[in-house]
Amino acid sequence: MKNINMILYKRSKIIYNIRNFFLKHNILEIETPLLTKYTITDVNLFPLKLKYKDINSNSNLKMWLITSPEYHMKRLLSLSIGSIYQICHAFRNEKIGDFHNPEFTILEWYQPFYNMFDIMEFIEYFFKKISFSNFCDKISYKDIFIKKFLIDPFNTNIKQLNLILKKLNHKHLINFKNTIFDLLNLIFLIGIEPTLGKNQPIFIYHYPAHQAMLSRINKKNICISDRFECFFHGIEVGNGFCELIDSNEQKKRFDFDNFKRIQKKFSQRLIDFRFINALKSKYMPNCSGIALGLDRIIMIMLKIKKINQVIPFSFQEC
């Protein structure tokens, strides 16, 4: 009892310091819905679904718990609100583990007129001010593959990647259905991610264009996206973008996601046109943002190994 009380006290203090940091930097705290009529189209993310019964019409409305507050926050950005942040719960229907709980706390923020490198620099400053770390390393997705395996991930082939899987003692993952993209993802997950950020956080940036998510494609090289992730002690703690604000391109990506969903025999997802229309606004700024797993940040700061030890009630206890 004493131990959990102390952890929750320290957790509260960390969150207080985070809020104080944003207050000092004139970044507005906002609140957006946790329950929404639309959800992500990404084939690799699994949201939690529920039904809302409309008493007036006696009909059931399909609703979703958010996987991130991103769509709503960008709708606010389109109103020329300026820099904003949010600390809220998010939900994902994924495997429970040392670093995963279906309900978790997210810290997400957006800064107008920042590019990808600007916001990485600001995140490094933020980490220092909340006593998470003093410095961060940076390396591109391409260069981390060259450093670890002496291959260029943008100029490779299936045979070469299968050889790496064998060297990593994961021959059983070799499958004729695997694409180059599948193999790169596997090798990154197995052979790179666990080694990242041993001594201090590290940003991996310029992910391949096919992993752009909601980030923009780099203006100088269409093979890469202006997306980055942050890792510490082999754990992903954040995912950030220079944000895509081209509504037509975003609609195409949603449509392509739904095409992939059909191929995988998943149900298609309705597109949130309020979000698409927000991107069309003349007030929508060029901006960058980051979503940080706050529970994981707290785990690392308190030197705790399991996520269920830094939250009051885990999934098994709720």
DRENMARMAR-556294 format. One record per residue (C-alpha): residue number from 1; residue in three letters; y, x, z. Coordinates in pm, 1 decimal, always signed. Last residue first. Layout:
// residues N
(NUM; "Ala"; (Y; X; Z))
...
This chain:
// residues 318
(318; "Cys"; (-230.7; -1042.3; -1317.8))
(317; "Glu"; (-470.6; -789.8; -1167.2))
(316; "Gln"; (-677.4; -682.1; -1468.5))
(315; "Phe"; (-368.4; -685.2; -1690.8))
(314; "Ser"; (-189.0; -456.7; -1444.9))
(313; "Phe"; (+23.7; -582.6; -1157.5))
(312; "Pro"; (+313.5; -391.3; -999.7))
(311; "Ile"; (+342.3; -133.0; -1280.7))
(310; "Val"; (+327.1; +245.1; -1236.8))
(309; "Gln"; (-42.6; +279.1; -1144.7))
(308; "Asn"; (-166.1; +57.9; -1429.2))
(307; "Ile"; (-18.3; +309.1; -1674.0))
(306; "Lys"; (-261.2; +581.1; -1570.0))
(305; "Lys"; (-210.3; +955.7; -1519.2))
(304; "Ile"; (+86.5; +971.7; -1282.1))
(303; "Lys"; (+312.5; +1277.1; -1280.3))
(302; "Leu"; (+612.2; +1068.9; -1160.7))
(301; "Met"; (+826.8; +1156.0; -1463.6))
(300; "Ile"; (+528.5; +1130.4; -1697.2))
(299; "Met"; (+424.8; +787.1; -1574.3))
(298; "Ile"; (+789.1; +669.9; -1577.6))
(297; "Ile"; (+827.5; +761.5; -1945.6))
(296; "Arg"; (+494.5; +590.1; -2014.1))
(295; "Asp"; (+612.7; +269.3; -1846.0))
(294; "Leu"; (+936.5; +289.2; -2045.5))
(293; "Gly"; (+766.9; +303.4; -2383.4))
(292; "Leu"; (+1071.1; +396.5; -2589.3))
(291; "Ala"; (+1196.5; +208.5; -2895.3))
(290; "Ile"; (+1459.0; +402.0; -3090.1))
(289; "Gly"; (+1748.7; +314.6; -3316.4))
(288; "Ser"; (+1964.3; +433.7; -3602.5))
(287; "Cys"; (+2256.5; +266.8; -3774.8))
(286; "Asn"; (+2428.7; +184.9; -4100.8))
(285; "Pro"; (+2623.8; -121.6; -4002.6))
(284; "Met"; (+2556.8; -490.9; -4070.3))
(283; "Tyr"; (+2906.1; -643.6; -4091.7))
(282; "Lys"; (+2876.2; -727.4; -4460.9))
(281; "Ser"; (+2572.9; -934.5; -4364.1))
(280; "Lys"; (+2271.4; -901.8; -4591.9))
(279; "Leu"; (+2059.4; -747.5; -4314.7))
(278; "Ala"; (+2124.4; -1059.1; -4107.8))
(277; "Asn"; (+1985.2; -1268.8; -4393.5))
(276; "Ile"; (+1652.4; -1084.5; -4372.8))
(275; "Phe"; (+1638.4; -1143.2; -3995.4))
(274; "Arg"; (+1713.1; -1512.2; -4039.1))
(273; "Phe"; (+1455.4; -1502.9; -4316.5))
(272; "Asp"; (+1174.8; -1428.2; -4071.3))
(271; "Ile"; (+877.3; -1402.1; -4304.3))
(270; "Leu"; (+573.4; -1612.4; -4219.9))
(269; "Arg"; (+263.4; -1402.5; -4163.1))
(268; "Gln"; (-51.2; -1400.0; -4374.4))
(267; "Ser"; (-389.4; -1441.5; -4206.7))
(266; "Phe"; (-611.3; -1134.6; -4213.6))
(265; "Lys"; (-883.3; -1094.8; -4478.0))
(264; "Lys"; (-813.8; -720.8; -4503.6))
(263; "Gln"; (-698.3; -760.7; -4864.1))
(262; "Ile"; (-494.6; -1067.0; -4766.1))
(261; "Arg"; (-324.4; -866.6; -4490.5))
(260; "Lys"; (-246.0; -592.8; -4740.6))
(259; "Phe"; (-65.3; -848.7; -4956.9))
(258; "Asn"; (+115.1; -973.6; -4645.8))
(257; "Asp"; (+236.0; -620.8; -4576.7))
(256; "Phe"; (+349.5; -595.7; -4938.8))
(255; "Asp"; (+554.9; -913.6; -4899.0))
(254; "Phe"; (+714.4; -778.8; -4580.5))
(253; "Arg"; (+793.5; -454.3; -4759.5))
(252; "Lys"; (+947.6; -637.8; -5054.0))
(251; "Lys"; (+1164.1; -843.8; -4815.0))
(250; "Gln"; (+1286.0; -521.3; -4651.0))
(249; "Glu"; (+1375.0; -373.8; -4989.4))
(248; "Asn"; (+1578.1; -681.9; -5077.4))
(247; "Ser"; (+1751.4; -687.7; -4738.3))
(246; "Asp"; (+1862.9; -323.3; -4755.5))
(245; "Ile"; (+1944.2; -239.6; -4392.6))
(244; "Leu"; (+1657.1; +2.0; -4326.5))
(243; "Glu"; (+1724.6; +171.6; -3995.8))
(242; "Cys"; (+1736.8; +544.1; -3937.7))
(241; "Phe"; (+1429.6; +506.3; -3734.8))
(240; "Gly"; (+1263.8; +563.7; -3400.1))
(239; "Asn"; (+927.3; +549.8; -3224.5))
(238; "Gly"; (+896.1; +664.6; -2865.1))
(237; "Val"; (+665.0; +786.0; -2588.2))
(236; "Glu"; (+361.6; +896.7; -2787.2))
(235; "Ile"; (+140.4; +1089.2; -2546.0))
(234; "Gly"; (+8.4; +1442.6; -2599.1))
(233; "His"; (+196.9; +1574.5; -2296.5))
(232; "Phe"; (+521.8; +1444.7; -2450.0))
(231; "Phe"; (+561.0; +1287.2; -2792.8))
(230; "Cys"; (+859.7; +1142.5; -2980.6))
(229; "Glu"; (+830.7; +970.9; -3317.1))
(228; "Phe"; (+1051.5; +988.9; -3622.8))
(227; "Arg"; (+1143.8; +781.2; -3926.4))
(226; "Asp"; (+1384.2; +866.6; -4205.8))
(225; "Ser"; (+1107.8; +817.0; -4459.2))
(224; "Ile"; (+952.1; +1069.6; -4695.3))
(223; "Cys"; (+822.8; +1070.0; -5052.8))
(222; "Ile"; (+1154.2; +936.2; -5186.7))
(221; "Asn"; (+1323.4; +1270.6; -5118.9))
(220; "Lys"; (+1702.3; +1304.4; -5116.3))
(219; "Lys"; (+1795.5; +955.7; -4994.2))
(218; "Asn"; (+1514.5; +939.2; -4737.5))
(217; "Ile"; (+1346.5; +599.8; -4735.4))
(216; "Arg"; (+1487.3; +365.8; -4472.3))
(215; "Ser"; (+1307.2; +271.8; -4155.2))
(214; "Leu"; (+1140.2; -62.4; -4084.9))
(213; "Met"; (+781.0; +68.5; -4122.6))
(212; "Ala"; (+824.7; +395.5; -4316.2))
(211; "Gln"; (+456.3; +491.9; -4295.3))
(210; "His"; (+402.4; +475.8; -4673.8))
(209; "Ala"; (+717.5; +687.2; -4710.9))
(208; "Pro"; (+552.7; +976.0; -4527.0))
(207; "Tyr"; (+697.7; +1062.6; -4184.5))
(206; "His"; (+1022.5; +1255.9; -4184.8))
(205; "Tyr"; (+1027.3; +1343.5; -3814.5))
(204; "Ile"; (+801.8; +1462.6; -3534.8))
(203; "Phe"; (+1016.5; +1492.5; -3222.7))
(202; "Ile"; (+880.8; +1699.7; -2935.0))
(201; "Pro"; (+907.3; +1648.9; -2561.5))
(200; "Gln"; (+861.6; +1954.1; -2337.2))
(199; "Asn"; (+578.8; +2178.6; -2219.3))
(198; "Lys"; (+269.1; +2036.7; -2388.9))
(197; "Gly"; (+468.9; +1827.5; -2632.8))
(196; "Leu"; (+203.7; +1769.0; -2897.3))
(195; "Thr"; (-159.1; +1880.0; -2870.7))
(194; "Pro"; (-312.7; +1531.4; -2835.7))
(193; "Glu"; (-115.5; +1414.7; -3145.2))
(192; "Ile"; (-237.3; +1683.6; -3385.2))
(191; "Gly"; (-613.9; +1685.1; -3435.9))
(190; "Ile"; (-730.0; +1334.8; -3352.0))
(189; "Leu"; (-434.9; +1107.7; -3432.6))
(188; "Phe"; (-287.4; +1330.0; -3703.8))
(187; "Ile"; (-629.1; +1384.2; -3859.9))
(186; "Leu"; (-703.3; +1011.7; -3858.0))
(185; "Asn"; (-364.9; +920.2; -4008.8))
(184; "Leu"; (-400.9; +1184.4; -4279.7))
(183; "Leu"; (-748.3; +1051.9; -4356.3))
(182; "Asp"; (-632.9; +691.8; -4392.9))
(181; "Phe"; (-343.3; +796.8; -4619.9))
(180; "Ile"; (-577.6; +1003.7; -4838.2))
(179; "Thr"; (-789.8; +690.5; -4871.4))
(178; "Asn"; (-1107.2; +627.7; -4673.6))
(177; "Lys"; (-1363.6; +402.4; -4841.6))
(176; "Phe"; (-1603.6; +694.0; -4900.4))
(175; "Asn"; (-1624.5; +738.2; -4523.8))
(174; "Ile"; (-1595.3; +1052.1; -4313.8))
(173; "Leu"; (-1550.3; +944.4; -3952.9))
(172; "His"; (-1894.9; +1077.2; -3851.4))
(171; "Lys"; (-1780.3; +1428.9; -3945.1))
(170; "His"; (-1551.1; +1424.9; -3644.0))
(169; "Asn"; (-1613.9; +1773.6; -3510.6))
(168; "Leu"; (-1251.0; +1880.7; -3578.2))
(167; "Lys"; (-1381.3; +2124.3; -3839.4))
(166; "Lys"; (-1560.9; +1832.3; -4006.5))
(165; "Leu"; (-1239.4; +1626.9; -4009.5))
(164; "Ile"; (-1062.3; +1925.0; -4167.6))
(163; "Leu"; (-1324.5; +1941.0; -4442.1))
(162; "Asn"; (-1271.2; +1569.0; -4507.2))
(161; "Leu"; (-900.8; +1640.3; -4559.8))
(160; "Gln"; (-966.2; +1904.3; -4825.3))
(159; "Lys"; (-1210.6; +1680.7; -5010.8))
(158; "Ile"; (-970.7; +1384.1; -4995.6))
(157; "Asn"; (-683.4; +1572.1; -5156.3))
(156; "Thr"; (-358.8; +1745.5; -5062.3))
(155; "Asn"; (+1.6; +1773.9; -5173.6))
(154; "Phe"; (+215.6; +1557.1; -4945.4))
(153; "Pro"; (+12.6; +1653.6; -4638.0))
(152; "Asp"; (+78.1; +2023.6; -4715.3))
(151; "Ile"; (-212.4; +2213.7; -4564.6))
(150; "Leu"; (-234.8; +2517.2; -4335.6))
(149; "Phe"; (-413.5; +2314.1; -4064.3))
(148; "Lys"; (-196.0; +2320.1; -3753.1))
(147; "Lys"; (+128.5; +2477.9; -3877.4))
(146; "Ile"; (+109.2; +2325.5; -4225.8))
(145; "Phe"; (+34.7; +1983.8; -4077.0))
(144; "Ile"; (+324.7; +2023.3; -3830.1))
(143; "Asp"; (+549.6; +2133.0; -4117.0))
(142; "Lys"; (+495.1; +1818.8; -4322.1))
(141; "Tyr"; (+556.3; +1581.1; -4032.1))
(140; "Ser"; (+878.9; +1768.7; -3958.0))
(139; "Ile"; (+937.2; +1966.1; -3640.1))
(138; "Lys"; (+1170.8; +1916.7; -3345.3))
(137; "Asp"; (+1147.5; +2046.7; -2988.9))
(136; "Cys"; (+1320.6; +1877.1; -2698.0))
(135; "Phe"; (+1515.4; +2021.2; -2404.5))
(134; "Asn"; (+1605.7; +1943.2; -2043.8))
(133; "Ser"; (+1335.8; +1688.5; -1967.6))
(132; "Phe"; (+1295.8; +1350.4; -1795.5))
(131; "Ser"; (+1579.3; +1409.2; -1547.7))
(130; "Ile"; (+1769.5; +1089.4; -1645.5))
(129; "Lys"; (+2057.1; +1295.8; -1786.6))
(128; "Lys"; (+1829.7; +1538.9; -1969.0))
(127; "Phe"; (+1631.1; +1264.9; -2140.0))
(126; "Phe"; (+1956.9; +1097.3; -2250.3))
(125; "Tyr"; (+2082.8; +1424.8; -2403.8))
(124; "Glu"; (+1755.7; +1460.6; -2597.2))
(123; "Ile"; (+1790.9; +1096.9; -2703.1))
(122; "Phe"; (+2144.6; +1170.4; -2826.5))
(121; "Glu"; (+2020.5; +1462.7; -3038.1))
(120; "Met"; (+1744.2; +1245.3; -3183.1))
(119; "Ile"; (+2009.4; +980.5; -3250.3))
(118; "Asp"; (+2226.3; +1214.9; -3452.4))
(117; "Phe"; (+1925.9; +1354.9; -3641.7))
(116; "Met"; (+1823.8; +1010.4; -3766.0))
(115; "Asn"; (+2175.7; +906.5; -3865.2))
(114; "Tyr"; (+2421.0; +743.9; -3627.5))
(113; "Phe"; (+2681.5; +505.4; -3772.5))
(112; "Pro"; (+2584.6; +220.8; -3539.8))
(111; "Gln"; (+2371.4; +304.7; -3234.8))
(110; "Tyr"; (+2063.7; +101.5; -3151.9))
(109; "Trp"; (+1856.3; +80.0; -2833.4))
(108; "Glu"; (+1510.7; -12.3; -2713.3))
(107; "Leu"; (+1355.7; +40.3; -2372.1))
(106; "Ile"; (+1015.4; -127.0; -2354.8))
(105; "Thr"; (+813.5; -248.9; -2059.6))
(104; "Phe"; (+449.4; -342.9; -2107.8))
(103; "Glu"; (+220.1; -642.5; -2142.5))
(102; "Pro"; (-109.9; -570.5; -2319.5))
(101; "Asn"; (-143.3; -250.9; -2110.0))
(100; "His"; (-200.1; +82.1; -2281.7))
(99; "Phe"; (-166.3; +443.7; -2165.2))
(98; "Asp"; (-481.1; +478.4; -1951.3))
(97; "Gly"; (-651.5; +205.2; -2148.9))
(96; "Ile"; (-651.7; -159.5; -2254.6))
(95; "Lys"; (-727.3; -214.3; -2622.6))
(94; "Glu"; (-466.5; -409.2; -2815.4))
(93; "Asn"; (-311.5; -754.4; -2828.4))
(92; "Arg"; (+46.0; -639.1; -2795.0))
(91; "Phe"; (+323.5; -771.8; -2572.6))
(90; "Ala"; (+678.5; -662.6; -2494.1))
(89; "His"; (+869.9; -676.6; -2166.6))
(88; "Cys"; (+1238.5; -596.6; -2159.9))
(87; "Ile"; (+1498.5; -323.4; -2124.6))
(86; "Gln"; (+1763.6; -366.3; -2393.0))
(85; "Tyr"; (+2026.2; -153.8; -2559.0))
(84; "Ile"; (+2333.8; -207.9; -2773.7))
(83; "Ser"; (+2590.2; -6.8; -2970.6))
(82; "Gly"; (+2843.2; -225.1; -3153.8))
(81; "Ile"; (+2849.5; -605.9; -3169.3))
(80; "Ser"; (+2943.3; -622.7; -3537.6))
(79; "Leu"; (+2758.5; -952.6; -3582.0))
(78; "Ser"; (+2491.4; -776.7; -3791.9))
(77; "Leu"; (+2401.4; -574.3; -3482.3))
(76; "Leu"; (+2307.2; -900.8; -3311.4))
(75; "Arg"; (+2055.2; -980.2; -3585.1))
(74; "Lys"; (+1931.9; -625.1; -3544.6))
(73; "Met"; (+1860.5; -693.4; -3178.1))
(72; "His"; (+1668.8; -1008.7; -3266.5))
(71; "Tyr"; (+1441.2; -833.0; -3513.4))
(70; "Glu"; (+1382.7; -528.4; -3290.3))
(69; "Pro"; (+1290.8; -697.2; -2960.4))
(68; "Ser"; (+940.7; -543.9; -2977.9))
(67; "Thr"; (+584.1; -680.8; -2990.2))
(66; "Ile"; (+736.2; -1022.0; -2918.3))
(65; "Leu"; (+528.4; -1310.8; -2785.2))
(64; "Trp"; (+451.7; -1550.7; -3066.1))
(63; "Met"; (+486.9; -1921.5; -3132.2))
(62; "Lys"; (+290.2; -2183.9; -3324.7))
(61; "Leu"; (+444.4; -2528.1; -3280.3))
(60; "Asn"; (+223.6; -2815.1; -3172.5))
(59; "Ser"; (+335.4; -3169.5; -3242.5))
(58; "Asn"; (+400.4; -3468.8; -3017.9))
(57; "Ser"; (+740.4; -3512.5; -3184.3))
(56; "Asn"; (+942.0; -3542.2; -2864.2))
(55; "Ile"; (+695.4; -3353.7; -2642.9))
(54; "Asp"; (+697.8; -3047.1; -2865.9))
(53; "Lys"; (+387.7; -2859.2; -2757.1))
(52; "Tyr"; (+433.0; -2483.6; -2780.1))
(51; "Lys"; (+129.4; -2292.2; -2895.1))
(50; "Leu"; (+50.3; -1928.1; -2824.9))
(49; "Lys"; (-2.5; -1604.2; -3014.2))
(48; "Leu"; (-16.8; -1246.4; -2889.8))
(47; "Pro"; (+78.0; -983.2; -3144.2))
(46; "Phe"; (-160.4; -741.7; -3319.6))
(45; "Leu"; (-2.2; -441.0; -3486.5))
(44; "Asn"; (-177.4; -242.4; -3759.7))
(43; "Val"; (-137.5; -496.8; -4040.2))
(42; "Asp"; (+242.1; -501.4; -3993.9))
(41; "Thr"; (+383.8; -849.4; -4066.3))
(40; "Ile"; (+570.4; -875.9; -3735.8))
(39; "Thr"; (+630.6; -1209.5; -3568.9))
(38; "Tyr"; (+820.2; -1530.3; -3623.5))
(37; "Lys"; (+874.7; -1839.5; -3406.4))
(36; "Thr"; (+973.3; -1628.5; -3106.7))
(35; "Leu"; (+912.9; -1592.1; -2734.5))
(34; "Leu"; (+1048.7; -1281.6; -2562.5))
(33; "Pro"; (+1397.2; -1389.7; -2664.7))
(32; "Thr"; (+1693.7; -1148.0; -2653.8))
(31; "Glu"; (+1884.7; -991.6; -2366.2))
(30; "Ile"; (+2171.7; -745.0; -2405.2))
(29; "Glu"; (+2295.2; -429.0; -2234.9))
(28; "Leu"; (+2602.8; -289.5; -2407.7))
(27; "Ile"; (+2638.7; +82.6; -2471.1))
(26; "Asn"; (+2968.5; +203.0; -2324.6))
(25; "His"; (+2837.3; +551.7; -2251.3))
(24; "Lys"; (+2880.8; +515.1; -1874.7))
(23; "Leu"; (+2700.6; +179.2; -1883.9))
(22; "Phe"; (+2417.2; +333.9; -2082.4))
(21; "Phe"; (+2364.0; +604.1; -1820.5))
(20; "Asn"; (+2391.5; +356.0; -1532.5))
(19; "Arg"; (+2121.5; +141.9; -1687.3))
(18; "Ile"; (+1894.4; +444.3; -1713.6))
(17; "Asn"; (+1971.8; +552.1; -1356.7))
(16; "Tyr"; (+1881.3; +204.2; -1227.1))
(15; "Ile"; (+1558.6; +216.1; -1429.2))
(14; "Ile"; (+1467.3; +548.3; -1266.2))
(13; "Lys"; (+1552.3; +414.7; -918.5))
(12; "Ser"; (+1338.4; +104.9; -970.0))
(11; "Arg"; (+1044.0; +320.9; -1074.7))
(10; "Lys"; (+1092.5; +538.3; -766.8))
(9; "Tyr"; (+1078.4; +230.0; -542.0))
(8; "Leu"; (+777.5; +101.3; -734.1))
(7; "Ile"; (+598.4; +433.2; -682.9))
(6; "Met"; (+683.4; +437.3; -310.2))
(5; "Asn"; (+551.4; +83.7; -261.3))
(4; "Ile"; (+238.2; +169.7; -458.2))
(3; "Asn"; (+170.5; +465.9; -226.3))
(2; "Lys"; (+239.3; +277.7; +97.5))
(1; "Met"; (+0.0; +0.0; +0.0))
